[in-house]
Amino acid sequence: MEKKNNHKIGVFPGSFDPFTLGHEAIVKKALTLFDEIIIGIGVNQNKNYLFDLEKRKTHIASLFPNENVQIQTYSGLTIEFCKSVGANHIIRGLRDVKDFDYEKSIAQMNLMLAPIETVFILTDLNYSAINATIVREIYKSKGDISLFVSNAHLLS
Ligand code: ADP
C-alpha cells in the first residue's frame, strides 16, 4: 500500500550472500535520499546460497538497528515486491561499467513493466573492489572476511 505524507520508500534488492561493506555504504547513502529503505533479500529456489537466509537476515539487521531500515525476504519479480511494500524506487549500487551495462537493461525493462524508477548510487572508491562472490571464495577457503563485511562473526 502506498504510504501517505510523501513518505519515500526505496527498495534495495539483492542476494546479499553476504552483505558487504559495499552494500552497507550504499544503504547509508540511500538514507540521505529516502525516508525508509527496505533491504529485500531475493530468494530464488534454483540458486544455492552459501550463507543461510536467517543468518543473512540477522546479520543485516545487526548493522541497521534504526527503524528506517527494514529487512524483508521476497521471491519473484522485484517490481512486484516494490508494489507490495509501496515503494516507487529501486536502489542499485554501481561499481563499474560492467555493473552499469547489466543494471541499465534490468532498469529499463522494469520500467516497461511498472512505473518504478531505479536509482543508481556509485560506490566509494575504497569499496569498488568488494564483490560478494570473491568474499564467498575467501570464506570457503577459511580466509578472514572481516575486512569486507562488518559484524562478520554473525555469519558463522
Ligand atoms: P545481485 O546478486 O542481485 O547482484 P548482490 O547482493 O550481489 O545482488 O548486490 C546487490 C546490489 O549491490 C547490486 O546493485 C550490486 O551492484 C550492488 N553492489 C554489490 N557490491 C557492491 C559494492 N562493493 N559497492 C557498491 N555496490 C555494490
Boltz pocket constraint, residues with backbone or C-beta under 6 A from the ligand:
constraints:
  - pocket:
      binder: B
      contacts: [[A, 13], [A, 14], [A, 15], [A, 16], [A, 17], [A, 18], [A, 20], [A, 21], [A, 22], [A, 23], [A, 26], [A, 91], [A, 92], [A, 93], [A, 94], [A, 95], [A, 99], [A, 121], [A, 122], [A, 123], [A, 124], [A, 127], [A, 128], [A, 129], [A, 130], [A, 131], [A, 132]]
      max_distance: 6.0
